[in-house]
Amino acid sequence: MTEKHYVIVGSGVAAVHAAKAIRDHDGEAAISIFGEENTLPYNRIKLSKGLFTDLHSEKILIKKEKWYQTNNIKIQHGTTITAIDPKDKVVVTTDGQDVAYHRLLLCTGASNRKLPIAGAMLRNVHNIRDLNDADQLKDSLVNGDRICVIGGGVQGVETAWSFIEAGYAVTIVEAAPRLMGRQLDEQASNILLQKILEFGANVRLGLGVKCITGNDCVQGVELEDGSILPCEHVVYSIGIVPNTALAGQAGIGVQGGILVNENMQTSDPSVYAAGDAAEFQGRVEGLWGGAMEQGRIAGINMTGSSIAYERAVPVTLFNAFEMYLFSIGLVDEQQCDTSVVPTDSESYTRIFIKDDLIAGVISFQGVAASLPYKTAIEQGTKYDTFNNKES
């Protein structure tokens, strides 16, 4: 009998957690991870949060090289998979090799959504998706350069903070009326805005970008109201687009992402998908914690077990501009029955309640303070019960 071979395409956090789960359940089979980049799998979150740290140190790696050796997991660096043949159960590499698989996992991730405006192809327009992008951006900076960050979501705000800490002048442009609109209510967003302004950043809200100006290189950003922000660099972060082409060309079901069931299985029973490329119950999560858990579930199911993926409570932990905040669960007033702002809290905290249960929380506190709230939401705790316990 041929040796079982688990093939994983992509080398992000979902891939590593899948490989670990496979090895935990199958000590003998061959496991191969194919990654396009010439590096071990690393923590992409660090690219915005720690842009000016040493991104080539071991600290950024998800697991060190020894872990892969100890667990007999083969990492194929700098190798792109160009095709899948589901009938013969092989994948084809760039250099024409056929690699047979027993089970295949697609962790092809996502690409950053491109700016659909004039001037987006000018020199010094950047978006950071991988190490190479971060390196090129840093290499192109000159002291005194002004940076325009397009996109006021979590990644955009964190990137802006990296630049400010490094001494650059920064403007954040966000088309929505407030920063981090998915995670924060109006008051929390205003608190964040005031803090950002205190650090000398310029913030323009409620205005889309019309175009980027310049001949060969960026000279400025023109907003919808005709105002121009002079700058030498544009860094944008406006969402992601799942990489589904490989699956689609192989006849595997795709919509926004690669369609998966609760076992992370695609329309082909031998092929699974996880992470930013996967679409489960009509949604691509695009969250770090979700990618880890989807990878783990996919890995376990690929070995023949059956375990269902349950979408975790979304958690955003934010630490920038010398402030901590967290946003957990459902924080949209319109989808909740009511909300409470406890007056005894030292920092702004708002608890969202639906059907008498705690549904979500926004609070300007650190990680430790988030844990009781996360547990309360996961366990379906009534607000009154939680409130009595806390007081």
N, C-alpha and C positions, 0 to 999 in steps of 0.2 A: 504493500500500500504506500502510495506517495506520502511524503511528510506534509502535514498541514502547514500552510503558509498564510499568515495574516498580513495583508498589505494595507498600509495606511498612507494615503496621499495627502500631503500637507504636514507642516511641522509646528503647528501652534499648540496652545494649551489643551485643546480637545484631543489632539493626537497623542500627546504624552500621557494624559489620564486614561485614554483608551488602551494604550500599550501596557500600562501598569495593570489595568483591570484584566486584560487578556492574560498577562503573565501570572497574575494571582490565581487565575482559574485554570490555566493550562501551562504547566511548567516545562513542557517539552517542545511545543510547536515553534516554528520559525516566525519571527515578527520583523517586518521591515517598515521603516518610516522614510518616505521620500519627500525631501524638502527642497524647494527651489533655491533658497538662500544658502550661502557657503558658511553656515554657522549652526551650532546646536540650537535647538528650540529655546526661545527666550521670551521674557515677559514684555509684551508690546506696550503695556500700560506705562512702562518706564520711559518710553520714547517721548511722551508729552510731560509726564510728571518729573522726570529727571533728565531732561534734554541735555543739560550742560554737565552732567556727571560722566564718568567714564563708561560709555555704553558697550565697551568691549571687554569689561572685566567679567569675572565669573558670577558676580553678584546679580547680573541681569538674567542669567540662565534659569530655566525652570528646573532642570536637573543637571548635575555635573556629568562630565564624560564617563566617569567611573560607574555611575549608576546604570548607564546603557550597557556597559561591558559586563557588569555583575549580573544584570538581568538578561543577558544575551539578546539584546534588542539592537538590530542593525540600523544605523542611521545612514541614509544615502544623501550626502550633501549635494547641493547644486545640481539636483536632478529633477527635470520637469517631466511629468507624465503627460503625454500628448494625446493618448487615446485609451479607451476601455473597450475590450471585446467581451461583453457579458456572456455570449454563447460559448466561447472557448475558455472563459474565465482567465483572461490575461490582460495586463496593462502594458502599454508600449511607452518606452522612455524616449527622450529626445534623440538619443543616438541609435534608436531602432531596436533596442533590446526588448524581447518579450518576457515579461515577468508573470508567472502563473500565480494565481491566488486561490485559496480555499474560501476565504471571506475577505471582502474589500471594504475599507472605510474611507469615505471621502470627507476630509477636513480641509477643503480647498479654501475656506475662509471667505473674506470679502475684499473688495477694492474700495478705496475712498471714492465717494461720489465726486465727479468732476464739475468744475465751475462752468456753467453753460453761457459764458459771457465773452465779449470781445476783450482781448488782451490776456486771456488766461494762459496762453502759451508763451508769454514773454519770459525772459530770463529773470530769475529770482522770484518766480511764483512757485510756492512750495506746498505740498501736502505730505504729511508724515505718516507712512504706513509701515515702513520697514527701516532697518538699521542704516541701509544705504541712503535713504531719504534724509534721515537725521544727520548723517555724516556730511552729505552734500550741502545741506542747509548751513551747518556750522562752519564748513570750509568757506562758504561764500560771504560770511558776515564780516563787516569792517566796523571798528569802533565808531560810534556816533550814528550808525544806521538806524532808521526809523522803521518800525515793523507795523504792518496792518494785519490784524488777525480777523479773518472773516469767519463768523460762527461763534455764538455765545453759549454753546452747550458746554458740558463738562470738559471735553477735550480742549475746546478752544480757550476756555478760562484757565485751565491748568497750563496750557502752552504759553499763554500770555504771562502768567506768573513766572515761568521759567525764564522768559526774556527779561522781565523786570528785575528779577534777582540777579541776572547777569549784566544789568546796567543799561539795557536798551529802552528807548522810548517806544511805547506801545499804544495803539488804538484798537479797541475791539468794536467790530461792527456786527450787529445782530438785527436781522429783518423783523423778528418778533418783538412785541412790546417790552419783553423782559429777558434777563439772562437766565439760563438753565430752566426754561419754562416747563420742561417735562418733570423736573425734580422739585421745583420750588413754587410756593404760592407767592402772591404779590409782595407781601411784607418781607418774607425771607429773601426774595430776590432784591428788594430795595436795600436790605441790610448788607447783602453781598456787594451790591453796586457801590454803596457809600465807602465800603472798605477798599474796593478796587480804586476808586477815585482818590482816596487818601494816599495811595501808593503812587499817585502821579499818572496813572493811565488815563487815556481819553476813551470814553465809551459813547457810541452812537447806536441808539435803539430805535426800532420801528422803521428802519430804512433799509431797503435792499440795495445791492451794489449794481450799478448800471454797467460799468466797464472798468477795466484796469488800463491806465494810460501809460504811455512810454513808447519809444521806438524799438530798441532792441531789448532794453532792460526796463524794469518797473520804475515809474516815476511818481505814480500816485494812483489813488482809487477814486472814481467818480461815483457818488451816491445818486439815488433816484431823484433827490431834490436838486440835483445839479451841483452840490458842493463837492469840492475836491480835497481829499486828504493826501498831502504829499508824503511819500514813503519810498524807501529803497527795496523793501521786501514785502511780499504778501504771503501769509500762511493761512490756508483755509481748512476748515473742518466742518463739512456740511452733510454728514451722514455716510452710510456705506451701501454698497451694492454687492449682494452675494455672488460669488464666483460659481456659476452653474453650467458654464459652457461644456465642460468635460462630461458632466452627467447628461446634459441635454443631447449632445452628439451621440451618446451611447444608447439613446432611447429611454433613459431613466426619467421618471416623472419630475418635472420642475414647474414652479410658478414664480413667485418672488424669490424663493430659495429652492433647494432640493427637497422635495416632499418626503417627509418621514412619518411613520406611525409612532405609537407610544414606546415601541422597542427600538426606535431610531433606525428602523428598516425602511429602505426605499421601495419603489415599485418592483425592483428586482430583489428576490429574497436573499441573495448572496451578497448584496451590496447595502451598506449602511452609510449614514451621513451624520455629522455632528458639528456643533459650533456655529460660526457666523454664516456658513453656507446652507445650514439646514432650516427648513420651514416646518414647524410643528403646529398643528391646529390653527393654520392661517396666519402664523406670525413667525418672523425671523427675530430672535431675541437680541443678538448682538451684544450680549453681556458676558463678562469674564466668568462669573460664577456659573452661569448657565452653560457655557461652553465646557467647563470642567466636568459638570455633572452629566451633560449629554455624552461626552467622551467616555466617562466611566460606565454609563448605562449601555452605550453601544458596545463597548469592549466586553462586558459581561454577557450580553445577548449573543455576540458573535461566537462565543465559546459553547453555545447550546443551552444556556440558562434562559429564563424568561423573566424579565423584570421591567416594570413600566416606568417611564420617565414622568416625573411630576414637576411641573414648572415651579421653581422656587419663588419666594417672595422677592421682588426686585429690591436690591440694596445699593445705594450710591453712598460711598464714603468719600468725603472731599476734604482735602487738606492743602490749602493754598492761601496766599495773601494773609499769612499768619493767623488763619482761623480754621477751625474744624467745623464741619457740619455733616449731618447724614440725612438721607431721605429714604424712607422704607415704605414699601407697599403702595397702596392706592392713595395718592395725594391730590386728587382732583375733586374740588368742592362739588362740582355738578354731578358726580357719580356717587357722592356720599350723602347721608342724611343730615349730618351736622358736624361741627368740629369744635374743639375746646382748646383754648390757650391757657394753660395753668398759670395762675398769677404768682405762685410761689417759686416758679423756676427762675434761676439766675439769668439764663439766656433764653432767647426766643425759642419756644417749643410749641408746635401745634399738632394736636392729635385728631385724626379724621375717624369718624364713627359711621358705620353702616349696619343696619339691623341690630343696633345696640352693641355691636362688636367693634374692637379696634381694627381699623382697616389700613391705616397708614400714619406715619409720623414724619414731621420735619423738625429738626432740632440742631441748634448750633452748639453741639457737644462732640466729644471724641468717640472713638470706636467702642470703648467699654460701655458707655451710656446707651449705645444702640442695641445691645444684646437683649435686655429684658423686653424691649419693644418688639424686636424681631420674633422672639419666642411667643409673645402674647398674640401677635398677628398669626403666626403659624398654628398656634393651638386654638385659635378662635375664642380668645378671651373677651368677656364682656368688659366694657369700659368701667362700669361701676366696681366690678370685682378687682380690676387692675388698680383703679384709683384708691380703693380702700387698702390694698396691699402696700401701695407706695407711700400713703400718708401715715 
